[in-house]
Amino acid sequence: MALDRIAAAASSDAGGVDPALLGDFLPAVVAATAGGRRLRKRELEACAASGRLAAVRGVALRALVDLYLSAAWRLWRDVPEVAAGDAERVRGAALAVLRAADDGVAALVEGFQLARADVIRLQESVKHDVMEALLAGGQQAIEATGPAADIGLTLSGPVAVLVVRRPAGFGGPDTAAAPGRLERALQGRHGDAQPLTLIRSGDLVCVFAAPDAAAVQSVRDVVTRELDEQTRSARDGRSWRGAVSSPRIGAAAVRTSHDEARYALDLADRLALEQPVVDARDLTIYRVLLQDLPAVHDLVRSTLTPLTRARGGAGHLIETLDAYYATGCVATETAARLNLSVRAVTYRLARVAELIGRDPADPAERLTLHAAVTAARLLDWPATAFD
């Protein structure tokens, strides 16, 4: 019986999978059929070992199973019991081959799955170590350049960091699979994204290649779609917010990008921005505004303190000013945004002008007032008092 020929043909059926992965499966099936028995323990262990080897080599499970099943049905035609032509012996041989194939493939798949789980755990461990080294910065980040390349993240070009946060955090039963699903989606839609995605301290952190603005926008779009699908409910709406850093080159810059994305998230929360994923570069003006806190405190106090004398406090007037500037100083759009009448908006704007002695609509006053209102929102004033 030409077992090598059968193995080669089965390999062709399975798309060229190495026939050596059959091991001693074919001789074992022949012996089991001749003896009217099932595969023995050591023969099943050999199948499991072949499954583990295939997993380590990266062979697809479908192709591996195809190799074994093709080998089994090709073998069946050549076993002596079938060649003898006796109907009873043919039926017995068929049952023996099918049972051996069933047992052998079951052992094969078990070995493959166990080894695959070990490979995945090892990859996750490596990814975790690389991420921690990159976020540590300095020499640790530089030393992680090689391991990062091994798992597909090239740090020799521009790289950005995206951080996503939700009140319930990530990592629970409903979001534990989010990193893997997001990586697969990014690889499928934008091949050069090369993402490294993990859950860290409850946040979803994604480090990805950002060669141009289109790559960054693609990642933002995919993240929005995937996370909405996984976490959004009709009752609660979007339950997460993300921020993406400016692209930077080199492993040592990943920590800076991570810190920038987290800070942008904080700013987006304070400003109640509507975008699901904000770009840190779009918030640069707010970062500049907050760099000199004593000066910002003086700006808010000197400009807006009179509003605290209004009935109900300053909150509703600051909210009106913020919406007014956000809509380009159009009272009708401000009213629509705040669910107020236009008359109520104009009354509030007049009250602001009366209290602070500055006309919110006057171009000469607009920059100072807009900056003061924005700073008040960022610092949660007047609910939070300044030192």
C-alpha positions in Angstrom: 0.0 0.0 0.0 1.6 3.3 -1.1 1.0 5.4 2.0 3.4 8.1 0.8 1.3 8.5 -2.3 -1.9 8.8 -0.2 -0.2 11.4 2.1 0.9 13.5 -0.9 -2.5 13.4 -2.4 -4.2 14.4 0.9 -1.7 17.3 1.2 -2.7 18.5 -2.2 -6.4 18.3 -1.2 -5.6 20.4 1.9 -3.9 23.2 0.0 -0.3 22.0 0.4 -0.2 21.4 4.1 3.0 19.5 5.0 2.2 15.8 4.8 4.7 15.1 7.5 2.0 16.4 9.9 0.2 13.1 9.4 2.9 11.4 11.4 2.1 7.7 11.8 -1.7 8.3 11.4 -2.0 6.3 8.2 -0.1 3.2 9.4 -2.1 3.4 12.7 -5.4 3.4 10.7 -4.3 0.4 8.7 -3.3 -1.5 11.8 -6.6 -0.6 13.6 -8.6 -1.7 10.6 -6.8 -5.0 10.3 -7.2 -5.7 13.9 -10.8 -4.5 14.1 -10.0 -2.1 16.9 -9.9 1.5 17.7 -6.7 3.7 17.8 -4.7 3.0 20.9 -3.7 5.6 23.5 -0.1 6.2 22.1 -1.5 6.5 18.6 -4.0 9.2 19.8 -1.2 10.9 21.6 0.8 11.0 18.4 -2.2 12.7 16.7 -2.4 15.3 19.5 1.3 15.9 19.1 0.8 16.6 15.4 -2.0 19.0 16.3 0.3 20.9 18.7 3.1 21.1 16.1 0.7 22.4 13.5 -0.6 25.1 15.9 3.0 26.3 16.6 3.7 26.4 12.9 0.6 28.5 12.3 -1.2 26.0 10.1 -5.0 26.7 9.8 -7.1 24.2 11.7 -9.5 23.8 8.8 -6.6 22.8 6.5 -5.2 20.4 9.1 -8.5 18.6 9.5 -8.8 18.5 5.7 -5.4 16.8 5.5 -6.4 14.0 7.9 -9.9 13.4 6.5 -8.6 13.4 2.9 -5.9 10.9 3.9 -8.6 8.7 5.6 -11.0 8.5 2.7 -8.1 7.9 0.2 -6.7 5.2 2.5 -10.1 3.4 2.8 -10.1 2.5 -0.9 -6.8 0.7 -0.6 -7.1 -1.3 2.6 -6.9 -5.0 2.0 -10.3 -5.7 3.5 -12.0 -3.4 0.9 -9.9 -4.8 -1.9 -11.1 -8.3 -1.0 -14.6 -7.3 -2.1 -16.5 -9.2 0.6 -19.5 -7.1 1.5 -19.3 -7.8 5.3 -15.5 -7.2 5.4 -16.0 -3.9 3.4 -18.6 -2.7 5.9 -16.3 -3.6 8.8 -13.4 -1.9 7.2 -15.5 1.2 6.5 -16.6 1.4 10.2 -13.0 0.9 11.4 -11.6 3.6 9.2 -14.3 6.1 10.0 -14.0 5.4 13.8 -10.2 5.7 13.6 -10.5 9.0 11.6 -13.0 10.3 14.1 -10.9 9.5 17.1 -7.7 10.6 15.4 -9.1 14.0 14.3 -10.6 14.6 17.8 -7.2 14.1 19.4 -5.6 16.2 16.6 -8.0 19.1 17.3 -7.6 18.9 21.0 -3.8 19.1 20.7 -4.1 22.0 18.3 -6.5 23.9 20.5 -4.4 23.4 23.6 -1.2 24.5 21.8 -3.0 27.5 20.2 -4.2 28.6 23.7 -0.6 28.4 24.9 0.5 30.5 21.9 -2.2 33.1 22.5 -1.3 33.3 26.2 2.4 33.8 25.3 1.5 36.5 22.7 -0.7 38.3 25.2 2.1 38.1 27.7 4.6 39.5 25.2 2.1 42.3 24.2 1.6 43.2 27.8 5.3 43.4 28.5 5.9 45.5 25.3 3.1 47.9 26.2 4.3 48.4 29.8 7.8 49.0 28.5 6.6 51.5 25.9 4.5 53.4 28.5 7.4 53.4 31.0 9.4 55.5 28.5 13.1 56.0 28.4 15.5 53.1 27.9 12.8 50.5 28.6 10.8 51.8 25.7 13.8 51.8 23.4 14.6 48.2 24.3 11.1 47.2 23.4 11.5 48.3 19.8 12.6 44.8 18.7 9.9 42.8 20.6 7.3 45.3 19.3 8.4 44.7 15.7 8.1 40.9 16.4 4.4 41.3 17.1 3.8 43.6 14.1 4.2 47.2 15.5 6.9 49.1 13.7 8.2 52.1 15.7 10.6 53.6 13.2 7.8 55.7 11.6 5.0 57.9 13.1 3.0 56.2 15.8 -0.1 57.5 17.6 -1.9 56.3 20.8 -5.6 56.1 21.3 -7.1 55.8 24.7 -10.8 54.9 25.3 -12.6 55.2 28.6 -16.0 54.2 29.8 -17.6 54.6 33.3 -17.8 50.8 33.8 -14.2 50.3 32.5 -13.0 47.7 30.1 -12.2 44.1 31.0 -15.5 42.9 32.3 -17.4 40.0 30.7 -19.0 42.4 28.1 -15.8 44.0 27.0 -13.0 41.5 27.6 -12.9 40.6 23.9 -12.7 44.3 22.8 -8.9 44.4 22.2 -8.9 41.4 20.0 -11.9 42.4 18.0 -10.6 45.9 17.6 -7.2 44.6 16.4 -8.8 42.4 13.8 -11.0 45.2 12.6 -8.1 47.6 12.2 -6.0 45.0 10.4 -8.9 44.3 8.0 -9.7 47.9 7.1 -6.3 49.5 7.1 -3.5 47.1 6.8 -0.7 49.4 7.8 -2.3 50.3 11.2 -0.3 47.5 12.9 -2.2 47.9 16.1 -1.1 46.9 19.6 -4.3 46.9 21.7 -4.6 46.1 25.4 -6.7 46.9 28.5 -4.6 48.9 31.0 -6.0 50.2 34.3 -9.5 49.9 32.9 -8.7 51.9 29.8 -8.6 50.5 26.3 -5.2 51.5 24.9 -4.3 51.2 21.2 -0.8 52.0 19.8 -0.8 52.1 16.0 1.2 53.2 13.1 0.1 56.7 11.9 1.8 57.5 8.6 -0.7 60.1 7.6 -4.0 61.8 8.5 -6.0 59.2 6.6 -4.6 56.4 8.7 -5.5 58.2 11.9 -9.0 58.9 10.7 -9.4 55.3 9.6 -8.6 54.1 13.1 -11.0 56.6 14.7 -13.8 55.4 12.4 -13.2 51.8 13.1 -12.9 52.3 16.8 -16.2 54.2 16.8 -18.0 51.5 14.8 -16.6 48.6 16.7 -17.1 50.0 20.2 -20.6 51.3 19.5 -21.5 47.8 18.3 -20.1 46.2 21.5 -21.1 48.7 24.2 -24.0 50.9 23.0 -27.5 50.4 24.2 -30.7 52.0 23.0 -31.5 53.3 26.5 -28.1 54.7 27.5 -26.6 55.8 24.2 -22.9 55.9 23.8 -21.2 54.8 27.0 -17.6 55.6 26.1 -15.2 58.3 24.9 -11.8 58.2 23.2 -8.9 60.5 22.4 -6.1 60.1 20.0 -2.7 61.6 20.4 -0.5 63.5 17.9 1.7 61.1 15.8 5.3 60.9 17.0 8.3 58.9 15.9 10.1 56.4 18.1 9.5 54.1 21.0 10.4 56.7 23.5 7.6 59.0 22.3 4.9 56.5 23.0 4.6 57.5 26.7 4.3 61.1 25.8 1.5 60.3 23.3 -0.3 58.1 25.9 -0.2 61.0 28.4 -1.4 63.4 25.8 -4.3 61.2 24.9 -5.3 60.7 28.5 -5.2 64.5 29.1 -7.3 65.1 26.0 -9.8 62.7 27.4 -10.0 64.7 30.6 -10.5 67.9 28.6 -13.2 66.3 26.4 -15.1 65.2 29.5 -14.9 68.7 31.1 -16.1 70.3 27.8 -18.7 67.6 27.2 -17.6 67.4 23.6 -19.9 65.4 21.3 -17.3 63.6 19.2 -16.8 60.0 20.2 -13.0 60.1 19.5 -11.4 63.5 19.9 -8.0 64.5 18.4 -5.6 65.9 21.0 -4.4 68.3 18.4 -7.8 69.9 18.2 -7.6 70.6 22.0 -4.2 72.3 21.9 -5.8 75.8 22.6 -7.3 74.4 25.8 -4.0 73.0 26.9 -2.4 76.4 26.3 -5.2 78.1 28.2 -4.6 76.0 31.3 -0.8 76.2 31.3 -0.7 79.3 33.5 -3.4 78.5 36.1 -2.9 81.7 38.2 -3.5 83.9 35.2 -6.5 81.8 34.2 -7.9 82.1 37.7 -7.5 85.8 37.5 -9.2 85.9 34.1 -12.2 84.0 35.3 -12.6 85.9 38.6 -12.1 89.3 37.1 -14.5 88.6 34.2 -17.2 86.4 35.5 -17.5 86.9 39.2 -20.3 89.4 38.9 -22.5 86.6 37.3 -22.6 84.9 40.7 -25.0 87.7 41.8 -27.7 86.5 39.3 -30.7 84.7 40.6 -29.9 81.0 40.6 -26.2 81.7 40.4 -23.8 82.0 37.5 -24.2 78.4 36.1 -27.1 79.0 33.7 -25.6 82.2 32.4 -22.2 80.6 31.7 -24.0 77.7 30.0 -25.8 80.3 27.8 -22.6 82.1 26.9 -20.9 78.8 26.0 -23.7 77.7 23.7 -23.8 81.2 22.2 -20.1 81.2 21.2 -20.3 77.5 20.1 -23.1 78.5 17.6 -21.2 81.5 16.2 -23.2 84.0 18.3 -26.5 83.1 16.7 -29.3 83.5 19.2 -31.8 81.2 17.4 -29.3 78.3 17.2 -28.3 78.9 20.9 -32.0 78.7 21.8 -32.4 75.4 19.9 -29.3 73.9 21.6 -30.5 74.9 25.1 -34.2 74.1 24.4 -35.1 77.7 25.3 -37.0 80.4 23.5 -35.1 83.0 21.6 -36.5 85.6 24.0 -35.1 83.7 27.0 -31.7 83.6 25.3 -31.6 87.3 24.5 -32.8 88.1 28.1 -29.9 86.1 29.5 -27.4 87.8 27.2 -28.7 91.2 28.3 -28.5 90.1 31.9 -24.8 89.1 31.4 -24.0 92.5 29.8 -25.7 94.2 32.7 -23.8 92.3 35.4 -20.3 92.3 33.9 -20.4 95.5 31.9 -19.4 93.7 28.7 -21.5 93.0 25.7 -21.2 89.3 24.7 -21.9 90.2 21.1 -19.3 92.9 20.8 -16.4 91.6 18.8 -14.0 93.6 20.9 -15.2 91.7 24.1 -15.8 88.3 22.5 -12.3 86.9 22.8 -11.9 87.7 26.5 -15.4 86.5 27.4 -15.1 83.3 25.3 -11.7 82.5 26.9 -13.1 83.1 30.4 -16.2 81.0 29.8 -14.1 78.1 28.4 -11.7 78.3 31.3 -14.7 78.3 33.7 -16.0 75.1 32.1 -12.6 73.4 32.2 -12.1 74.3 35.8 -15.7 73.6 36.9 -16.1 77.2 38.1 -18.0 78.4 40.2 -18.8 74.9 41.6 -15.1 74.5 42.3 -13.5 77.4 44.1 -10.0 78.6 43.2 -7.3 78.7 45.9 
